[in-house]
């Protein structure tokens, strides 16, 4: 859930400028210039983790 929230906050900040300082991606010094891509990756990773957890629970 934290991955999804951080990704959504990062995307919101990059696309609209809102929520400045809320996301972890904006505070990473090595991510300078790649915040949008990292935020997208966090959202995709969150959905992958959700899918893996769901398939493990049902099987």
N, CA, C and O atoms as a GROMACS GRO file, in nm:
protein
  236
    1UNK      N    1   0.083  -0.119   0.000
    1UNK     CA    2   0.000   0.000   0.000
    1UNK      C    3   0.087   0.126   0.000
    1UNK      O    4   0.053   0.226  -0.062
    2UNK      N    5   0.201   0.120   0.070
    2UNK     CA    6   0.290   0.235   0.077
    2UNK      C    7   0.349   0.265  -0.061
    2UNK      O    8   0.365   0.382  -0.098
    3UNK      N    9   0.381   0.160  -0.137
    3UNK     CA   10   0.433   0.181  -0.273
    3UNK      C   11   0.332   0.256  -0.358
    3UNK      O   12   0.368   0.348  -0.431
    4UNK      N   13   0.208   0.216  -0.350
    4UNK     CA   14   0.103   0.279  -0.430
    4UNK      C   15   0.084   0.425  -0.388
    4UNK      O   16   0.071   0.513  -0.474
    5UNK      N   17   0.081   0.450  -0.260
    5UNK     CA   18   0.063   0.588  -0.212
    5UNK      C   19   0.179   0.676  -0.254
    5UNK      O   20   0.158   0.787  -0.303
    6UNK      N   21   0.302   0.628  -0.236
    6UNK     CA   22   0.419   0.707  -0.273
    6UNK      C   23   0.423   0.732  -0.424
    6UNK      O   24   0.459   0.841  -0.468
    7UNK      N   25   0.387   0.632  -0.502
    7UNK     CA   26   0.382   0.650  -0.647
    7UNK      C   27   0.276   0.751  -0.688
    7UNK      O   28   0.301   0.835  -0.775
    8UNK      N   29   0.159   0.742  -0.627
    8UNK     CA   30   0.052   0.836  -0.660
    8UNK      C   31   0.088   0.979  -0.618
    8UNK      O   32   0.060   1.074  -0.691
    9UNK      N   33   0.149   0.993  -0.502
    9UNK     CA   34   0.192   1.126  -0.457
    9UNK      C   35   0.298   1.182  -0.550
    9UNK      O   36   0.294   1.300  -0.585
   10UNK      N   37   0.392   1.098  -0.591
   10UNK     CA   38   0.496   1.142  -0.684
   10UNK      C   39   0.440   1.183  -0.818
   10UNK      O   40   0.481   1.284  -0.874
   11UNK      N   41   0.345   1.106  -0.870
   11UNK     CA   42   0.282   1.142  -0.997
   11UNK      C   43   0.203   1.272  -0.985
   11UNK      O   44   0.208   1.357  -1.073
   12UNK      N   45   0.130   1.286  -0.875
   12UNK     CA   46   0.053   1.408  -0.854
   12UNK      C   47   0.145   1.529  -0.848
   12UNK      O   48   0.116   1.633  -0.907
   13UNK      N   49   0.256   1.515  -0.778
   13UNK     CA   50   0.350   1.627  -0.768
   13UNK      C   51   0.413   1.660  -0.904
   13UNK      O   52   0.425   1.777  -0.939
   14UNK      N   53   0.453   1.559  -0.978
   14UNK     CA   54   0.519   1.583  -1.106
   14UNK      C   55   0.424   1.642  -1.210
   14UNK      O   56   0.464   1.724  -1.292
   15UNK      N   57   0.299   1.600  -1.208
   15UNK     CA   58   0.204   1.644  -1.310
   15UNK      C   59   0.133   1.774  -1.276
   15UNK      O   60   0.098   1.851  -1.365
   16UNK      N   61   0.112   1.800  -1.146
   16UNK     CA   62   0.037   1.919  -1.109
   16UNK      C   63   0.114   2.017  -1.022
   16UNK      O   64   0.079   2.135  -1.015
   17UNK      N   65   0.220   1.970  -0.955
   17UNK     CA   66   0.295   2.057  -0.866
   17UNK      C   67   0.240   2.058  -0.724
   17UNK      O   68   0.296   2.126  -0.637
   18UNK      N   69   0.133   1.985  -0.698
   18UNK     CA   70   0.076   1.978  -0.564
   18UNK      C   71   0.155   1.879  -0.479
   18UNK      O   72   0.237   1.804  -0.531
   19UNK      N   73   0.130   1.879  -0.351
   19UNK     CA   74   0.187   1.784  -0.254
   19UNK      C   75   0.339   1.790  -0.250
   19UNK      O   76   0.405   1.686  -0.240
   20UNK      N   77   0.393   1.908  -0.258
   20UNK     CA   78   0.538   1.925  -0.253
   20UNK      C   79   0.591   1.878  -0.118
   20UNK      O   80   0.542   1.920  -0.013
   21UNK      N   81   0.691   1.793  -0.120
   21UNK     CA   82   0.754   1.745   0.002
   21UNK      C   83   0.688   1.624   0.065
   21UNK      O   84   0.735   1.576   0.168
   22UNK      N   85   0.580   1.573   0.008
   22UNK     CA   86   0.511   1.459   0.067
   22UNK      C   87   0.568   1.327   0.021
   22UNK      O   88   0.567   1.230   0.097
   23UNK      N   89   0.618   1.321  -0.099
   23UNK     CA   90   0.664   1.195  -0.154
   23UNK      C   91   0.810   1.167  -0.123
   23UNK      O   92   0.891   1.259  -0.109
   24UNK      N   93   0.842   1.040  -0.113
   24UNK     CA   94   0.980   0.999  -0.084
   24UNK      C   95   1.070   1.016  -0.206
   24UNK      O   96   1.190   1.038  -0.192
   25UNK      N   97   1.013   1.006  -0.325
   25UNK     CA   98   1.093   1.013  -0.447
   25UNK      C   99   1.157   1.151  -0.462
   25UNK      O  100   1.269   1.162  -0.511
   26UNK      N  101   1.089   1.255  -0.422
   26UNK     CA  102   1.142   1.390  -0.436
   26UNK      C  103   1.261   1.415  -0.343
   26UNK      O  104   1.337   1.509  -0.364
   27UNK      N  105   1.277   1.333  -0.242
   27UNK     CA  106   1.384   1.352  -0.144
   27UNK      C  107   1.508   1.268  -0.173
   27UNK      O  108   1.607   1.277  -0.101
   28UNK      N  109   1.503   1.187  -0.278
   28UNK     CA  110   1.617   1.102  -0.312
   28UNK      C  111   1.713   1.181  -0.402
   28UNK      O  112   1.674   1.224  -0.511
   29UNK      N  113   1.837   1.201  -0.359
   29UNK     CA  114   1.929   1.283  -0.438
   29UNK      C  115   1.967   1.220  -0.572
   29UNK      O  116   1.992   1.293  -0.668
   30UNK      N  117   1.972   1.088  -0.580
   30UNK     CA  118   2.010   1.024  -0.706
   30UNK      C  119   1.895   1.020  -0.807
   30UNK      O  120   1.917   0.985  -0.922
   31UNK      N  121   1.775   1.055  -0.765
   31UNK     CA  122   1.658   1.050  -0.852
   31UNK      C  123   1.631   1.184  -0.921
   31UNK      O  124   1.528   1.201  -0.986
   32UNK      N  125   1.722   1.277  -0.907
   32UNK     CA  126   1.701   1.411  -0.964
   32UNK      C  127   1.683   1.403  -1.115
   32UNK      O  128   1.775   1.362  -1.186
   33UNK      N  129   1.567   1.441  -1.162
   33UNK     CA  130   1.536   1.438  -1.304
   33UNK      C  131   1.459   1.314  -1.346
   33UNK      O  132   1.407   1.309  -1.458
   34UNK      N  133   1.452   1.216  -1.260
   34UNK     CA  134   1.383   1.090  -1.292
   34UNK      C  135   1.263   1.065  -1.202
   34UNK      O  136   1.217   0.951  -1.192
   35UNK      N  137   1.213   1.166  -1.137
   35UNK     CA  138   1.105   1.148  -1.041
   35UNK      C  139   0.978   1.092  -1.104
   35UNK      O  140   0.912   1.007  -1.045
   36UNK      N  141   0.945   1.138  -1.224
   36UNK     CA  142   0.825   1.089  -1.291
   36UNK      C  143   0.836   0.940  -1.320
   36UNK      O  144   0.743   0.864  -1.296
   37UNK      N  145   0.950   0.898  -1.373
   37UNK     CA  146   0.970   0.758  -1.406
   37UNK      C  147   0.970   0.669  -1.282
   37UNK      O  148   0.915   0.559  -1.284
   38UNK      N  149   1.031   0.716  -1.175
   38UNK     CA  150   1.032   0.639  -1.051
   38UNK      C  151   0.892   0.629  -0.990
   38UNK      O  152   0.857   0.526  -0.934
   39UNK      N  153   0.814   0.735  -1.002
   39UNK     CA  154   0.677   0.731  -0.950
   39UNK      C  155   0.592   0.632  -1.028
   39UNK      O  156   0.513   0.557  -0.970
   40UNK      N  157   0.608   0.630  -1.159
   40UNK     CA  158   0.536   0.532  -1.241
   40UNK      C  159   0.580   0.391  -1.204
   40UNK      O  160   0.497   0.301  -1.194
   41UNK      N  161   0.709   0.372  -1.185
   41UNK     CA  162   0.761   0.240  -1.148
   41UNK      C  163   0.706   0.195  -1.013
   41UNK      O  164   0.677   0.077  -0.995
   42UNK      N  165   0.690   0.288  -0.918
   42UNK     CA  166   0.635   0.252  -0.787
   42UNK      C  167   0.490   0.206  -0.800
   42UNK      O  168   0.450   0.109  -0.734
   43UNK      N  169   0.412   0.273  -0.882
   43UNK     CA  170   0.272   0.234  -0.900
   43UNK      C  171   0.264   0.097  -0.966
   43UNK      O  172   0.185   0.012  -0.924
   44UNK      N  173   0.345   0.075  -1.070
   44UNK     CA  174   0.345  -0.056  -1.137
   44UNK      C  175   0.391  -0.166  -1.042
   44UNK      O  176   0.334  -0.274  -1.039
   45UNK      N  177   0.495  -0.137  -0.964
   45UNK     CA  178   0.543  -0.235  -0.867
   45UNK      C  179   0.438  -0.267  -0.761
   45UNK      O  180   0.424  -0.382  -0.720
   46UNK      N  181   0.364  -0.166  -0.718
   46UNK     CA  182   0.258  -0.189  -0.620
   46UNK      C  183   0.151  -0.283  -0.675
   46UNK      O  184   0.106  -0.374  -0.605
   47UNK      N  185   0.110  -0.261  -0.800
   47UNK     CA  186   0.010  -0.350  -0.860
   47UNK      C  187   0.066  -0.490  -0.880
   47UNK      O  188  -0.008  -0.588  -0.867
   48UNK      N  189   0.194  -0.503  -0.911
   48UNK     CA  190   0.255  -0.635  -0.924
   48UNK      C  191   0.258  -0.708  -0.790
   48UNK      O  192   0.233  -0.828  -0.784
   49UNK      N  193   0.288  -0.636  -0.684
   49UNK     CA  194   0.289  -0.696  -0.551
   49UNK      C  195   0.148  -0.737  -0.510
   49UNK      O  196   0.128  -0.844  -0.452
   50UNK      N  197   0.048  -0.652  -0.540
   50UNK     CA  198  -0.090  -0.688  -0.510
   50UNK      C  199  -0.132  -0.814  -0.586
   50UNK      O  200  -0.195  -0.903  -0.529
   51UNK      N  201  -0.095  -0.822  -0.713
   51UNK     CA  202  -0.131  -0.939  -0.794
   51UNK      C  203  -0.062  -1.065  -0.743
   51UNK      O  204  -0.123  -1.172  -0.737
   52UNK      N  205   0.065  -1.053  -0.706
   52UNK     CA  206   0.138  -1.168  -0.653
   52UNK      C  207   0.079  -1.215  -0.521
   52UNK      O  208   0.067  -1.335  -0.497
   53UNK      N  209   0.042  -1.122  -0.436
   53UNK     CA  210  -0.018  -1.158  -0.308
   53UNK      C  211  -0.154  -1.225  -0.329
   53UNK      O  212  -0.188  -1.320  -0.259
   54UNK      N  213  -0.229  -1.175  -0.423
   54UNK     CA  214  -0.361  -1.233  -0.450
   54UNK      C  215  -0.348  -1.374  -0.507
   54UNK      O  216  -0.424  -1.463  -0.469
   55UNK      N  217  -0.254  -1.395  -0.599
   55UNK     CA  218  -0.238  -1.528  -0.658
   55UNK      C  219  -0.183  -1.627  -0.555
   55UNK      O  220  -0.217  -1.745  -0.559
   56UNK      N  221  -0.102  -1.580  -0.467
   56UNK     CA  222  -0.048  -1.669  -0.363
   56UNK      C  223  -0.156  -1.708  -0.263
   56UNK      O  224  -0.159  -1.821  -0.214
   57UNK      N  225  -0.246  -1.613  -0.234
   57UNK     CA  226  -0.354  -1.640  -0.138
   57UNK      C  227  -0.455  -1.739  -0.197
   57UNK      O  228  -0.504  -1.826  -0.125
   58UNK      N  229  -0.487  -1.727  -0.324
   58UNK     CA  230  -0.588  -1.812  -0.384
   58UNK      C  231  -0.534  -1.949  -0.423
   58UNK      O  232  -0.611  -2.043  -0.442
   59UNK      N  233  -0.401  -1.961  -0.436
   59UNK     CA  234  -0.346  -2.089  -0.481
   59UNK      C  235  -0.279  -2.160  -0.377
   59UNK      O  236  -0.228  -2.269  -0.399
   0.00000   0.00000   0.00000
